[in-house]
Amino acid sequence: MKRRRGAAARGALPLLLLPVQAALLIGLGGLVTGPAAHHWPLAAEGRVPRALAEHRDVPVLIALSEWLSALGSTQVVIGLTLAALLALLRLPRVALRHEALFLGAAVAAQSAVFVLVTAFVERPRPDLPRLDAAPPTSSFPSGHVGASLALYGGLAVIAALRLRGPWRPAVMAALLLVPPAVGLARVYRGMHYPSDIAGGLLNGAATLLITASVFLHGRHRSTPRPHEQHLPHLPAQAAAADARVVPTVLVVRHPYGCPEDLAERLRAVLEGHGHTHRGQRWIRTTAERPAGALAEELAARRPALVVACGGDGTLRACAEVLAGTGIPLAVVPCGTGNLLARNLGLPLDPAAALDASLAGDSHLIDVGRVRGDGLAPTRFTVMAGAGFDAAMVKDASPRLKSRLGWAAYVLSALRHLRDPSVRLTIRVDGVRPRRRRARMVVIGNVGTLQGGLPLLPGARPDSGHLDVVLFDPRGPAGWLAAATHLLSRVLRRQPSTPAAAGRTEAGGALEYFTATRVDVRCARPQPRELDGDPVSDGTRLTAWIEPGALRVQLPRTTAVREGEEQRHGNSPTRTAAPRRAR
């Protein structure tokens, strides 16, 4: 307990810099109003508000400046801060407490420093007509600008830590442009000199640096994201005991895919990488619980690693629990298809895959999430589909799968070649729905099937979007054209490149889309599957992407292999180059 209090006290030490910040601003204010006031550039800065005042006959500028000035006013800053704190604490699935403390402390600390500085610095406002009511405070520093930088700059910091996707820079830029825009509006309205704006920016920026070092530094990597699952804190006694043992490795094992003899080999591999027998905890899966007791184990301890020994269904179940936690997942292919392992470039020998992964690094990959009628929201790592592929998976004989492996799916597919197509509508990223007919629709996080067959060319597990294909061959000629088109990619070993959105290939048998969210509605119920496991039939599939939600352990060569293959004009299989975890 004493150590915990001591650590908390040391973490709060940067707050002692706030009085230093106030003292520096007071000294700077003394220079601005004293010795430096008669020297350039301060001696000439009075011309700026006068020059801007000459353009007050433009109604648009007056209205815009009034709106911008209001963004930094006390009432608006307090109201938006309270709304932001409420959103940070209540809206995400996991409360962002550190971010809320950071934002609230930044706004409050900036205000306290501002009040203290204006008590010692007395600077009159520009001697010209003012468009806003002048509060009884010094013109130096600008309170509006300091408050707006603490609020909007603090939100930009949180956006940098929590948002993902291509729109993150746009959100950050929009927030960071508000404080200087407020400053320009205040000068235009006759409320401040340029040096007052600089003082406000300095006050806000210094406050953000100090409060961020207290409330955010070293925490954002381990704090759950908004979509993460919550792991309860361990009691103090359990945490102390856990600190004295080797970090736990949880091994989720499919009893049929990973029999005892293979399990012994994998235990030896783990021990060879420093995970002692005592530090390993093995969990068996069941038909009812495809991830076993993984969720309960995570509630009791935070392991250094989770190892999934099974097929794509076992991996999907583990990803459902692990997504967003930041705990690395090692993929051990022990199933029939092993599509995730193939697309990640892992060896298909289970022991070799585990050995190579443990010697490698952790990377971030995307996961998809899907829901539908009769289908609760759930994650997938490989593909979600409806129609022909789902019927093929559903009717594949378990006995043939154990004997023939993925070839059992081929035999099952032959029985469904004459299944009719279905009318459907597809909506991609909220645009107008398209009406189509198709035998199957596949929504993929990865794109290569067994044998290196690129059903979704260019699909990558770290792309930040999903790839979609509608498959509708018409008659024997259509089937032949589709098969020839796909096989030609394998035989020519073409580097996989994304198909253009809405582009058709193989005489119209294949139509491709990319999306961060896709909604499919079929005219009648269709078989559906997730990562090779059949789910209930239905008419709807709505899928969206969770970028970088899953951390996986991969061989070091995986991240560079694709680049080497493309330089040599050779891409035998689809190999991912996921984002490396930071």
C-alpha positions in Angstrom: 0.0 0.0 0.0 2.8 2.4 0.8 4.5 1.6 -2.5 1.3 2.3 -4.3 0.9 5.6 -2.6 4.5 6.5 -3.3 4.1 5.7 -7.0 1.0 7.8 -7.2 2.8 10.7 -5.5 5.7 10.4 -7.9 3.3 10.3 -10.8 1.7 13.6 -9.6 5.1 15.4 -9.3 4.8 17.2 -12.7 1.8 19.1 -11.3 4.3 21.0 -9.2 5.4 22.6 -12.5 2.1 24.5 -12.7 3.3 27.2 -10.2 6.5 27.4 -12.2 4.4 27.9 -15.3 2.4 30.7 -13.6 5.6 32.4 -12.5 7.1 32.3 -16.0 3.9 33.8 -17.5 3.9 36.5 -14.8 7.5 37.3 -15.7 6.7 37.3 -19.4 3.7 39.6 -18.7 6.0 41.9 -16.9 8.3 42.1 -19.9 5.3 42.7 -22.3 4.0 45.5 -20.2 7.3 46.9 -19.1 10.8 47.0 -20.7 9.8 45.2 -24.0 6.7 47.3 -24.6 8.7 50.0 -26.4 10.8 47.7 -28.6 9.9 45.9 -31.8 7.8 43.8 -32.3 5.7 44.8 -29.3 5.9 48.5 -30.1 4.3 47.8 -33.5 1.7 45.1 -32.6 -1.0 47.7 -31.9 -1.3 48.2 -35.6 -2.7 44.7 -36.0 -6.1 45.1 -34.3 -6.5 48.5 -35.9 -5.9 47.1 -39.3 -8.3 44.3 -38.7 -10.9 46.7 -37.4 -10.9 48.5 -40.8 -12.6 45.3 -42.2 -15.5 45.3 -39.8 -17.9 46.3 -42.5 -18.1 42.7 -43.8 -21.1 41.0 -42.1 -19.7 37.5 -42.8 -16.5 38.3 -40.9 -18.3 39.8 -38.0 -20.6 36.7 -37.7 -17.7 34.3 -38.1 -15.6 36.1 -35.5 -18.5 36.2 -33.1 -19.0 32.4 -33.5 -15.3 31.7 -33.1 -14.9 33.9 -30.1 -17.8 32.1 -28.4 -16.0 28.8 -28.8 -13.4 30.0 -26.3 -15.9 31.7 -23.9 -16.2 30.5 -20.3 -19.7 29.2 -20.7 -19.1 27.3 -23.8 -15.8 25.8 -22.6 -17.3 24.7 -19.3 -20.4 23.2 -21.1 -18.4 21.4 -23.7 -15.9 20.1 -21.1 -18.7 18.6 -19.0 -20.3 17.0 -22.0 -16.9 15.6 -23.1 -16.2 14.2 -19.6 -19.7 12.6 -19.6 -19.1 11.0 -23.0 -15.6 9.7 -22.0 -17.0 8.1 -18.8 -20.4 6.8 -20.1 -20.4 6.3 -23.9 -17.6 3.8 -24.5 -17.9 0.2 -23.4 -15.0 0.8 -21.1 -14.8 4.2 -19.3 -11.8 6.2 -20.4 -11.1 7.5 -16.9 -7.5 8.6 -17.5 -8.6 10.6 -20.5 -11.4 12.2 -18.6 -9.1 13.1 -15.7 -6.6 14.5 -18.2 -9.1 16.7 -20.0 -10.8 18.0 -16.8 -7.4 18.7 -15.2 -6.1 20.5 -18.2 -9.1 22.9 -18.5 -9.1 23.5 -14.7 -5.4 24.0 -14.4 -5.2 26.4 -17.3 -8.0 28.5 -15.7 -6.2 28.5 -12.4 -3.0 29.7 -13.9 -4.8 32.3 -16.0 -6.5 33.8 -12.9 -3.2 33.8 -11.0 -1.3 35.5 -13.8 -4.0 38.2 -14.4 -3.8 39.0 -10.7 -0.2 40.2 -11.1 -0.2 41.4 -14.7 -2.3 44.5 -15.6 -2.5 45.2 -19.3 -5.2 47.3 -20.8 -7.0 46.1 -23.9 -6.5 47.8 -27.3 -7.8 51.3 -27.4 -10.4 50.9 -30.1 -14.1 50.0 -30.3 -14.6 46.4 -29.0 -17.3 44.0 -30.3 -17.4 41.9 -27.1 -18.0 42.8 -23.5 -14.6 43.3 -21.8 -14.2 41.3 -18.6 -12.4 42.9 -15.7 -9.2 41.0 -16.3 -5.9 41.8 -17.9 -5.6 41.5 -21.6 -2.5 39.3 -21.1 -2.7 36.3 -21.5 -5.8 35.6 -23.5 -8.2 33.5 -21.4 -10.3 32.5 -24.4 -7.3 31.2 -26.3 -5.8 29.3 -23.3 -9.1 27.7 -22.4 -9.8 26.7 -26.0 -6.3 25.1 -26.4 -6.8 23.2 -23.1 -10.2 21.9 -24.3 -9.8 21.4 -28.0 -6.1 20.5 -27.8 -6.9 18.0 -25.1 -9.6 16.4 -27.3 -7.0 16.3 -30.1 -4.6 14.4 -27.8 -7.4 11.9 -26.9 -8.2 11.5 -30.6 -4.6 10.8 -31.4 -4.6 8.0 -28.7 -8.0 6.5 -29.3 -9.2 7.0 -32.8 -8.2 4.7 -35.7 -8.6 5.1 -39.4 -7.8 7.6 -42.1 -10.1 10.2 -40.6 -8.0 10.5 -37.3 -5.7 13.2 -38.8 -8.6 15.2 -40.0 -10.3 15.2 -36.6 -7.0 16.2 -34.9 -6.3 19.0 -37.4 -9.9 20.4 -37.0 -9.6 20.5 -33.2 -6.1 22.0 -33.2 -7.1 24.8 -35.6 -9.8 26.0 -33.2 -7.5 27.8 -30.7 -5.6 29.9 -33.2 -8.8 30.7 -35.0 -10.3 31.9 -31.7 -7.2 34.0 -31.2 -7.5 35.6 -34.6 -11.2 36.3 -33.9 -10.4 38.0 -30.5 -7.8 40.3 -32.2 -10.3 41.1 -34.9 -13.0 42.0 -32.3 -10.6 44.4 -30.6 -10.1 42.3 -27.4 -6.4 41.4 -27.5 -3.0 42.2 -29.0 -1.1 39.4 -30.8 1.2 38.9 -27.8 -1.8 38.2 -25.6 -2.8 35.4 -28.0 0.8 34.0 -27.9 0.6 34.1 -24.1 -2.7 32.2 -24.1 -1.3 29.6 -26.5 1.7 29.2 -24.3 -0.5 28.8 -21.2 -2.7 26.2 -22.8 0.2 24.2 -24.4 2.2 24.1 -21.1 -0.9 22.9 -19.2 -1.5 20.2 -21.7 2.1 18.9 -21.5 2.0 18.8 -17.7 -1.4 17.2 -17.3 -0.7 14.6 -20.1 2.5 13.6 -18.3 0.5 13.0 -15.1 -2.6 11.3 -16.4 -1.7 9.7 -19.8 2.0 9.0 -19.9 2.7 5.3 -19.9 -1.0 4.4 -19.6 -2.5 4.6 -23.1 -0.9 1.3 -24.2 -2.5 -0.7 -21.5 -5.8 1.2 -21.1 -8.6 -0.5 -23.0 -9.9 1.1 -26.1 -13.6 2.0 -26.4 -14.4 -1.4 -28.0 -12.2 -3.5 -25.6 -13.5 -6.0 -23.1 -13.1 -5.1 -19.5 -10.7 -7.2 -17.4 -11.5 -6.7 -13.7 -8.7 -5.7 -11.4 -7.1 -8.3 -9.3 -7.3 -8.1 -5.5 -4.2 -6.6 -3.9 -3.1 -10.0 -2.5 -3.6 -11.8 -5.7 -1.7 -9.1 -7.7 1.2 -9.3 -5.3 1.3 -13.1 -5.5 1.0 -13.0 -9.3 4.0 -10.7 -9.5 6.2 -13.3 -7.9 5.5 -16.0 -10.5 6.4 -16.4 -14.2 3.8 -14.6 -16.4 1.1 -17.0 -17.2 0.6 -18.4 -20.7 -2.9 -19.6 -21.4 -3.2 -22.3 -24.0 -6.6 -22.9 -25.5 -6.7 -26.4 -26.9 -9.2 -28.1 -29.2 -9.1 -31.8 -27.9 -9.5 -33.3 -31.4 -7.4 -30.9 -33.5 -4.7 -31.0 -30.8 -4.4 -34.5 -29.3 -2.2 -35.3 -26.4 0.9 -36.2 -28.3 0.8 -32.8 -30.2 0.1 -31.0 -26.9 3.3 -32.5 -25.5 5.3 -31.2 -28.4 3.8 -27.7 -28.0 4.5 -27.8 -24.2 8.2 -28.4 -25.1 8.2 -25.5 -27.5 6.8 -23.2 -24.9 9.4 -24.3 -22.4 12.1 -23.8 -24.9 11.1 -20.2 -25.1 11.2 -19.7 -21.4 7.5 -20.4 -20.5 8.0 -23.0 -17.8 5.5 -25.8 -17.1 4.4 -24.0 -14.0 3.7 -20.9 -16.0 1.5 -22.7 -18.6 -2.2 -23.1 -18.0 -4.1 -25.3 -20.6 -7.8 -24.9 -21.3 -9.8 -27.4 -23.3 -12.6 -26.3 -25.6 -16.0 -27.9 -25.9 -18.8 -27.7 -28.5 -20.7 -25.4 -26.2 -17.6 -23.3 -25.3 -15.3 -23.0 -28.3 -12.9 -20.9 -26.3 -13.2 -22.9 -23.2 -12.9 -21.0 -20.0 -10.7 -18.3 -21.6 -12.9 -15.4 -20.5 -13.0 -16.6 -16.9 -9.2 -17.1 -16.9 -8.7 -13.6 -18.2 -10.9 -12.2 -15.4 -8.6 -13.8 -12.9 -5.2 -13.0 -14.4 -3.7 -11.0 -17.3 -1.4 -13.5 -19.1 1.6 -12.5 -21.2 0.4 -14.6 -24.1 -2.6 -16.7 -25.2 -2.0 -19.7 -27.5 -4.9 -21.0 -29.6 -4.4 -24.6 -30.8 -7.3 -25.4 -33.1 -8.9 -24.5 -36.4 -10.3 -21.2 -37.6 -13.4 -21.7 -35.4 -11.3 -21.9 -32.2 -9.3 -18.9 -33.3 -12.4 -16.9 -33.9 -13.7 -17.8 -30.4 -10.4 -16.7 -28.9 -10.4 -13.5 -30.9 -13.9 -12.7 -29.7 -12.5 -12.7 -26.1 -9.1 -11.1 -26.8 -10.0 -8.3 -29.3 -9.1 -5.0 -27.7 -7.3 -6.3 -24.7 -3.8 -6.0 -26.1 -2.8 -9.5 -25.1 -0.9 -11.2 -27.9 -2.4 -14.3 -29.5 -0.2 -17.1 -31.0 -1.9 -19.0 -33.8 -1.2 -22.8 -33.8 -3.0 -24.3 -36.9 -4.6 -27.6 -35.8 -7.8 -27.5 -37.9 -9.1 -28.4 -41.3 -8.8 -25.1 -43.2 -6.4 -23.0 -41.1 -7.1 -20.0 -43.3 -6.0 -17.4 -40.9 -2.6 -19.2 -40.4 -2.2 -19.5 -44.2 -3.0 -15.8 -44.8 -0.6 -14.8 -42.0 2.2 -16.8 -43.7 2.6 -19.2 -40.8 4.0 -22.7 -41.2 1.2 -25.2 -41.2 3.1 -27.6 -38.9 1.7 -26.7 -35.4 5.0 -26.9 -33.5 6.9 -25.0 -36.2 4.2 -22.3 -36.3 4.4 -21.9 -32.5 8.2 -21.9 -32.5 8.5 -19.3 -35.2 5.8 -17.1 -33.7 7.4 -17.1 -30.2 10.7 -16.0 -31.8 9.0 -13.2 -33.6 7.1 -10.0 -32.8 3.6 -8.9 -32.0 1.5 -7.2 -34.7 -1.9 -5.6 -34.9 -4.5 -7.0 -37.3 -8.1 -6.2 -38.0 -11.1 -8.2 -37.0 -14.5 -8.1 -38.6 -17.8 -8.0 -36.6 -21.1 -9.2 -38.0 -24.7 -9.4 -36.9 -27.9 -10.5 -38.6 -31.4 -11.8 -38.0 -31.0 -14.6 -35.4 -27.2 -13.8 -35.2 -25.9 -11.8 -32.3 -23.0 -9.5 -32.9 -19.8 -11.6 -33.0 -16.3 -11.2 -34.4 -14.6 -13.1 -37.2 -11.0 -13.1 -38.3 -11.2 -14.7 -41.8 -14.6 -14.5 -43.6 -18.3 -14.3 -43.2 -20.5 -15.7 -45.9 -24.0 -16.6 -47.1 -25.2 -18.9 -49.8 -23.1 -21.5 -51.6 -20.0 -21.4 -49.4 -22.0 -21.6 -46.2 -24.0 -24.6 -47.6 -20.7 -26.3 -48.6 -19.4 -25.8 -45.0 -22.6 -26.9 -43.4 -22.9 -30.1 -45.4 -19.2 -31.2 -45.2 -19.0 -34.6 -43.4 -17.1 -34.4 -40.1 -15.8 -38.0 -40.8 -14.5 -36.9 -44.3 -13.0 -33.7 -42.8 -11.0 -35.8 -40.3 -9.8 -38.1 -43.1 -9.4 -35.8 -46.1 -8.9 -32.4 -44.5 -10.1 -29.4 -46.6 -10.7 -31.7 -49.6 -13.9 -32.7 -47.9 -15.3 -29.3 -48.7 -14.7 -29.9 -52.4 -16.9 -33.0 -52.2 -19.6 -31.1 -50.4 -19.4 -28.2 -52.9 -20.1 -30.6 -55.8 -23.6 -31.3 -54.2 -24.5 -27.6 -54.3 -23.3 -26.6 -57.8 -26.9 -26.4 -59.0 -28.3 -24.4 -56.1 -30.2 -21.4 -57.4 -29.0 -17.8 -57.0 -30.9 -15.4 -54.7 -32.0 -11.8 -55.1 -30.3 -9.5 -52.7 -29.4 -5.9 -52.0 -26.0 -4.8 -50.9 -25.3 -1.4 -49.2 -21.6 -0.4 -49.0 -20.6 2.3 -46.5 -24.0 3.7 -46.4 -24.4 4.5 -50.1 -27.5 3.7 -52.1 -28.3 -0.1 -52.0 -27.5 -2.1 -55.1 -29.8 -4.9 -56.3 -28.1 -8.1 -57.4 -28.5 -11.8 -57.9 -25.8 -14.1 -56.5 -25.1 -17.7 -55.5 -23.0 -16.5 -52.6 -21.7 -13.4 -50.9 -18.4 -13.5 -49.0 -17.2 -10.7 -46.7 -13.5 -11.2 -45.9 -10.8 -9.9 -43.6 -8.4 -12.0 -45.6 -8.7 -13.3 -49.1 -6.8 -16.5 -49.9 -8.4 -19.9 -49.6 -6.7 -23.3 -49.5 -4.2 -24.0 -52.2 -3.4 -20.2 -52.5 -6.7 -19.6 -54.3 -7.2 -15.8 -54.2 -11.0 -15.4 -53.8 -10.6 -11.8 -52.5 -7.4 -10.5 -54.2 -5.7 -7.8 -52.2 -7.5 -8.5 -49.0 -5.2 -7.9 -46.0 -5.8 -8.4 -42.3 -4.3 -4.9 -41.6 -6.0 -2.9 -44.4 -8.6 -1.2 -42.2 -11.5 -2.4 -44.4 -13.4 -5.5 -45.5 -13.3 -7.0 -49.0 -16.6 -8.3 -50.4 -17.3 -10.6 -53.4 -20.6 -11.5 -55.0 -20.3 -14.8 -56.8 -22.9 -15.6 -59.5 -21.7 -17.9 -62.4 -24.5 -18.5 -65.0 -24.6 -22.0 -66.2 -21.6 -24.3 -67.0 -19.9 -21.6 -69.0 -20.1 -19.2 -66.0 -18.6 -21.8 -63.7 -15.9 -22.6 -66.1 -15.0 -18.9 -66.6 -14.9 -18.3 -62.8 -12.8 -21.3 -62.1 -10.4 -20.5 -65.0 -10.1 -16.9 -63.8 -9.2 -17.9 -60.2 -6.9 -20.7 -61.1 -5.0 -18.4 -63.5 -4.1 -16.2 -60.6 -2.6 -19.2 -58.8 -0.7 -20.5 -61.8 0.7 -17.2 -62.8 1.5 -16.4 -59.1 0.4 -12.8 -59.6 0.9 -10.4 -56.8 -2.4 -9.9 -55.1 -3.9 -6.4 -55.7 -7.2 -5.1 -54.6 -10.0 -5.2 -57.2 -11.7 -1.9 -57.8 -15.0 -1.3 -56.0 -17.9 -2.5 -58.1 -15.6 -4.2 -60.6 -16.7 -7.4 -62.3 -14.4 -10.1 -63.5 -14.7 -13.6 -65.1 -17.5 -12.4 -67.4 -19.5 -11.0 -64.6 -19.3 -14.0 -62.3 -17.3 -12.1 -59.7 -18.1 -8.6 -58.5 -15.9 -7.0 -55.9 -16.4 -4.2 -53.3 -14.3 -2.8 -50.4 -16.0 -1.2 -47.4 -15.6 -0.5 -43.7 -19.3 -1.5 -43.3 -21.5 -3.6 -45.5 -25.1 -4.6 -45.2 -26.5 -7.6 -47.2 -30.2 -8.5 -47.4 -31.3 -11.6 -49.2 -34.8 -12.2 -50.6 -35.1 -15.5 -48.7 -33.2 -17.2 -45.9 -29.7 -18.5 -46.8 -27.1 -20.7 -45.1 -24.5 -18.6 -43.3 -21.1 -19.2 -42.0 -18.4 -17.5 -39.9 -14.7 -18.6 -40.3 -15.7 -22.0 -41.6 -18.4 -22.7 -38.9 -22.1 -22.8 -39.9 -24.5 -20.5 -38.1 -28.2 -20.2 -38.3 -29.8 -19.5 -41.7 -31.1 -16.0 -42.2 -31.7 -13.1 -44.7 -29.3 -10.5 -43.3 -25.6 -10.0 -42.7 -24.3 -6.6 -41.5 -20.5 -6.6 -41.1 -18.1 -3.8 -40.1 -14.3 -3.6 -39.4 -12.5 -3.1 -36.1 -9.1 -1.9 -37.2 -6.1 -3.2 -35.3 -8.3 -4.8 -32.6 -6.3 -8.0 -32.3 -2.6 -8.4 -31.4 -1.0 -11.5 -32.8 2.4 -13.0 -32.5 4.1 -13.6 -35.8 7.4 -14.7 -37.2 9.8 -11.8 -37.9 10.0 -12.7 -41.6 6.2 -12.4 -42.0 6.2 -8.6 -42.1 8.7 -8.3 -44.9 8.0 -11.4 -46.9 5.4 -9.8 -49.2 7.7 -7.0 -50.1 10.4 -9.4 -51.1 8.1 -11.5 -53.2 6.7 -8.5 -55.0 10.2 -7.3 -55.8 11.0 -10.7 -57.3 7.6 -10.8 -59.1 6.6 -13.9 -57.1 3.7 -14.2 -54.6 3.0 -17.9 -54.1 0.6 -17.3 -51.2 -1.2 -14.4 -49.7 1.1 -13.2 -46.9 0.2 -10.4 -44.5 2.3 -7.5 -43.4 0.4 -6.5 -40.3 1.0 -3.3 -38.4 3.7 -3.9 -35.7 2.4 -3.4 -32.2 3.9 -0.3 -30.6 
